[in-house]
Amino acid sequence: MADSTTMLSISDPIHMVLIKTDIFGETTLVASYFLEWRSVLGSENGVTSLTVELMGVGTESKVSVGILNIKLEMYPPLNQTLSQEVVNTQLALERQKTAEKERLFLVYAKQWWREYLQIRPSHNSRLVKIFAQDENGINRPVCSYVKPLRAGRLLDTPRQAARFVNVLGYERAPVIGGGGKQEQWCTLLAFLCRNKGDCEDHANLLCSLLLGYGLEAFVCVGTKAKGVPHAWVMTCGTDGTITFWESLTGHRYIHKPTNPDEPPVAEQPKPLYPYRTIGCVFNHQMFLGNCQPSDAVETCVFDLNDESKWKPMSEEAIKSVCAPGATTSLPPFPPLCASTIDASVTSNEIEMQLRLLVSEHRKDLGLTTVWEDQLSYLLSPALASYEFERTTSISAGNEEFQDAIRRAVPDGHTFKGFPIHFVYRNARRAFATCLRSPFCEEIICCRGDQVRLAVRVRVFTYPESACAVWIMFACKYRSVL
């Protein structure tokens, strides 16, 4: 057991996140608070009570959402407690040191930006993001949002990690009134508790996981089509291969730069990725601004060691405010939690709810509904194969599925199937979305002779209660000419 002096030197605060969940399972981030716990080291009996005011997030970060009464107690009790004066002196010293480090980094960042603009005045319009506001409206260096994160035994491969990040919901920060988008980068704990976030949150998490897998990964800040600001992840292979990872879809793209100086006749590789321009790349140790003549991704050369193409920030300066233990940096990332969802039970529940919704919908149209359990069961391999393909980019097992369906559908009958994928578990919402697809509506509202319907749901669980929900509706009926 560490003594009280050692405990006093642990400067990481306790991060508390308050989440509101509505009856449909939709989550909202209410408050995010960093608790300085060390006052307990100077309290008698190792017990103290605190009252903290929780403030809102984003545009409401100045609005109080409530008061929290906290009782702190040390287990096991300390052999000796420190005097309150010693604790207060230590905290004051740390605050002073932190303020000085932040001031020096700000001075350095301003100087770096001035030098960057002197290379080319047009650099002013590039997306070079050095600081970003967190959910509490606090400006933090972007490098502090990324740290190598190991997933323990919860995720086995980098591609599985990309799939996990992709099934976390996408939601832009809410904005009041028109104009540009509200900018809010979430700390990792707030993002995971909400189970949804903006593209920057997804990119920061994916980059952290890829760094944990020992890859050289960076978050890229730039734009996609129509000049929309965007963030994605890039890995640099030891052989120089540059791979882009789209954290919102899980897709991977190999980058082959086009040479603008080649004659127009020359065959140039056509980019498959959706990215248009790139302003900067960063991870937990490095920040580089793109200083090539053009910031178009397709012509960019990603030789990050070439200072004529990428202007680096001092790694020492970044370390002073972003390294673990630097008092300005965020506390260590929490370990990922195993899923609490029972995949079989949840799959069953959603399937039963969908059967009910389909029967009701058909009843309103004056149609009867006959379910065929065997046909429903035969759809399982297809759903497993779709998820396997999303995770590994390899398709497998389709031949058996097609063979089983051919055997299950008699001559003179027609089979129709429609798979669809969601990242939430609300059956009613999923059904409403399915009905908007003409193919799916055609199956659900199928008319004909000897119509048999089938639906299969397969929930694939990931850490932090994230899940991929695959649904397949199918019908078979006798073709009448």
N, C-alpha and C positions, 0 to 999 in steps of 0.2 A: 504493500500500500504506500503510495506517494505521500510525503509529508506536506504540510500546508504551504511551505515556501515553494516547493516544486509545483503544487497546484496553482499557486498565484501566478506562475510564469506561463500557464496555459491561457493564451489570450483568445482562443476561439469562443465566440458567443454561442448560445443555444438558439437555433433558428426555429421559430414557431410559425406555422402557416394555418390560417383559418379559412375553411372551405364551406360553402353552402351548397347542399345538394337538393334539387327539387324532386317532386314525386315521379318525374320521368327519368330521373338519374342524371340530369344535366347539372354540371358543377360550375360554380362561380367562385373566383378568388375574392375573398372579403378583406383579408389583412395578412401582412407578412411582417414579422417582428423579430429583431435580433436582441436576445436577452443577455445582458451582462450579469452573469451568475456569481461572480467572485465575492460579492458582498457577504455571502454566507460564510466565507473563510474568517471573517472578523466578527461574526456574531456569537453570542454566548450559546453554549450547548450545541453549536453547529446547526441552529434552526433560525430561519428568518422569513419574514413575510414581506412581499412587495406588492405594490399596486401599479400596473402599467396601463397607459392609455393606448389602445390600438387605433391606428389611423387607416383610412381606406387605401386603395391602390390606384395607380394610373392617374387619371384626371381628378380623382377624389383623394389624392394622397395628403391633402391638408384637412380632410374632413374626418372627424372622430367617428369610429364605428362602435366604440364601447370601452368599458373598463374591465381589466382582468386582474383578479386577485390571485397571487401566486405564493405558495408556501414552499420554500426550499429547505431541504435537510440533507446533510452529508451522511452517506452510508459507506463503509462503517465510520463511526464518529472519529474525528481527527484527535490525535494524542494531545496536540496543543493548538489553540486558535490564535490567530494573529490579532494584533490590535487593529481597530477600524482605521486608525490613522495610517498604518503601514499599507493597508489595502488601498485606501484613497490616494495615497502618494504614488503607488505603483500605477494605478489607473490614470492619474493625471499625467505622469511621465509618458505613459504609452500614447495618450491622446496628443501630447505635445510632439512626440516623435513622428506619429502618424501624420499630423498636420504638416510637419516639415517635409516629410517624404512626398506627400501629395503635392505640396507647393513646388518642390524641385522638379517633380515629374511634369507638372503643368508647364513650368518654364521651359523644360526640355522639349515637350510636345509642340509648344508654340514655335520654338526655334526650328525644329524639324519641319514643321508645316511651311514656315517661311522659305526654307531652303528648297522644299519640294515645289513650291510655286515659282521659284526663280528658274527652275529647269525649263518650264513652259507655262505661260499664263493660263493656257486652256486646262491645266490640271485642276483649276478651281472648280470645274464642273464634274470632276470625277468623284465616284463614291469611295472616298477614303475615310473610313470611320474609325476614329481613334478612341472616342468615348461613346458609351451608350447608357441610357437611363434604365434603371431596373424598375421593378413594380412599385417601389416606394418613391420613384422620382429622383433617385440619387444617381449622379453621373459616375460611372465606373469605367476604367480602361477596358476595352473589349477583350483583351487577353485574359482578364480575370474571370470571364464566363466559361473558359475552357480549362479542363484539367484532365489528365489521364484517368480514366474510370474503368475499373475492372468489374465485369459482370458476374464474377464467381462461377458457379455452375449453372447459372440461369440462361445464359446465351453461349452457344458453342463456337460460332464463327462470326467474322466481320459481316458477312451477308445476312446472317440471322439478326445481328444487331441492327443492320439497316432496315430489316423488315419490322423489327420491334419499334424503331423510331417512326417508321412510316404508318404504323397502325395507331399511334397516338394522334388524337384528333387535331385538325387544323382550325384555328380560329384567330382572326386578327384582333388586335387590342381594340376595345370599344372606343368610339370617338363621339364627342358631342358636337353636333353641327357639321357643316360641310367642310370642304378643303382637303388637305392631304391626310395621310393616315396617321393615327396616333402612334407614336413610337414608344414601345415598351418591351425591353428584353427581360425575360423572367429569370430569376435565379433558378437553379436546377430543382431545388426542393419544391418551389411554388409550381413549376411546370409539371413535375411528376404528380403532385397532389391534385392538380386540376385535371390531369390526363389530357390536356390539349394546350395548344399555344401557337404562336406565329412561326413563320419560316425560320427566323433567326434562332428561336428556341430549339427547333428540331435540328438545325445545323450544328449548334453548339453541343447538343447532347451526342449526336452522331460522331462529331469530331472527337469528343472526349472518349467515346467507346472505342473508336478506331485507334486512337493513341494508346489506349489500354491494351489493344491487341498487338502493339509493337509496330504499328505502321507510321509512316511520316505523313501526318494528316494536317490539313489546314482548313479553316472556314474561309470561303471566298465571298466577298461582298461586291455586288455589281447589279446588273439589270437583266431582265428577260425581255420578251417581246413587248413592243409598245412602250419601252422605257420604264417598265414597272420595277422598282427596287426589289432585289431578291438576295437571299443568302443560300449557299450550297456548300458542299464539302469536296475537297480535292485530296487525293493521295499521290505521292511521288514514289514510284518504284525504284529499286536500286539500279535497274537497267534504264532509268530515265522515262519510263512509261508514266504518263499523267492520266489519272482516272478521275472523272467527276462523279460524285454520288449525289443524287437528288434526294434529299432527306424526306420530302413530302410524299414521294412515290416509291422509293426504294430502287429506282432505276440507276444503272451505272453506264457511263459513256467514256470511251477512250478518246482522248483529245489528240487530234493530228493537226498541227498548225498549217494553215495555207500560207504560201509565200507571196506577199503582194508584189514582189519584184519580178516574178516569173512572167514570161509572155502569156497573153490571154489564151493562147491556143492550148497551153499546158493543162493537163487534167488535174483539177484540184479536188481534194477530198471534201465531200459535202457534209457539214456538221449535222449530227443527229440530235445534239443537245439543244435545250431551249434557251441557252444563255446568250446574251448579246454583248454586254460590256463587263469588264472587271476592273475595280478600282484598287482593291487591296486584298491581301491574304494575311491570316494571323493564326497562331495557336497559343499555347500557354507560355511559350518562351520567345516567340518571334512575331514581329509585325513588319510587313513589307508593302510599300506603296508602289503601284504600277507606274513606271516612268517611261514606258515605250511610246513611240510616236502616236500609235493608235491604241485605244483601250478596248478594241473589238476582240472578243474572246478567240475568234477563229484565227486571227493573225498573231495572237500572243505566244511568246516563247516563255515557257515556265522554267527557265534556268535561274533559280532563286539566288544562286551565288553570284550572279552577274550584276554588279551594282549599277551598270549602265542601263539595265532593264528593270530592276527592282530596287527601290531605295529602302534599305533596312533601318529600323530603329535600333538603338543601342540595347543589346540583350541585358546589360547591367541595369539600365534604366527600367526596363520592363520587370526585371527580377525584383527591383526595390519595392514595387507596388503590387506585383502579382504572384510572387513566389509563395509557396505554402509557408505559413507563419508570418508573412508580411501582414501587418495589422490592418492594412486597407483591404486586403484580399478577402474574398468570401470565405466562410468556414469550409472545412473539408467537405467534399461531396458526400452525401449520405449513400450507403450501399443500396443497390437496387433490391426491392422486396419481391419475394416469390408471389405468384398470382394466388389470390384467395378464391378464384372462380373455379367451380367444378364444371369442367368442359361438358361432360355427358349430361349432367342434370340441366345445365343451362341450354344446351342444344335441344334437349327434349321439351323444355318449357316453351322456348320460342317456337318450336315446330307445332306444338299443340295450339298455341295462340294463333299461329298463322292458319292452321286448318279451320279454326273457328271463324276467323276473319274472312277466309275464302268462301266458306259455306254460307255465311251471312250475306256476303256480296252477291253470290250467285242466286241466293233466295230472293234478294231484291230484284233481280233480273228475271225472276220466274223460272230459274233453272235448278234442277236437283244436283246433288253432289255425291259421287261415289268415289271413295278413296281406295287406292290399291296399295296396301302396305308393302308387298313384295317389290313393286316398282319403285316405291320410295327408297327402300333399302338399297336397291341397285344403283342409286344415284351417289351413294357414299364415296366409292372410289374416285369418281370424277372430282368431287369437292376436295378430297385429300390431294389429288394430283394438281389441282389449281394452286393450292397453298404451297405445295412443294416447289412448284415452278416459280411462284413469287419469291420464295426464299432463296432458291439456288440458281434460277434462270435456266434450269434443265427441265424439260417436260418428260414425264414417264408414266407408264401404266394406262395409257389411253386405249390401247388395243383391247385389253380385257373388258374395259367398260363398254366399248362399242359392240363387242361380241355378245356380252350379256344382254344388252338392250335389243340387239337383233333377235336373240332367242326369245326374249320376253314379249316381243311385239309380233302377233300372228300376221300371216299374209293378208293383204287387203286392208291392213290397219296402218294408220299414220302415227308417228311419235314426234312430239315437239318438246324440247327442253330449253330452259333459260336459266343460266347461273348468274348470280349477282353478289356483290361483296360489300360489306359494311364494316365500320369500326365501332359501332354501338350496338347495344342489346335490346333496343326498344322495338318490339315486334310491330306495333301499330305504325310507327314512323317508317319502318322498313317497308311495310305493306303499301303505304301511301306512295312511297318512292317507286316501288315495283309497278304500281298501276300506271305511273306516268310513262312507262316504256311500252310502246305499241306491241312489241314481241311478247312481253310478259302478260300484258292485258289480254292478248289473243289466247294465251294458254289458260289464264284464270277464268275467262268468260267463254271458254270453248263450248260450241254447240255441235251436235252431231249424233251419230248412232253409236251406242255402247261406249260413251265417254267415261274414261277412268282417269282420275287425277292423282298426282303424287307431289309431295313436297319433302325435301330433306334439308335439314339445317345442321351445320357442323361448325362448332365454335372452337377456334384454336387460341389457347391462352398464351399470353406473354407476361413478362414481369410487370409489376405495378398495376395489376388489374386491366392492362391493355389487352385487347383481343381482336382477332380477325373473325368475322362472322360470314360464312359462306351459305347462301341459300340457293336452292335449285327448285324451281317449279317445273313440272312436266305433265303432259297429258298424252293419252293414246286414244284413238277413236277409229271407228270404221269409216273408211273413205267411201263416200257416196257420190257417184258422178251425176 
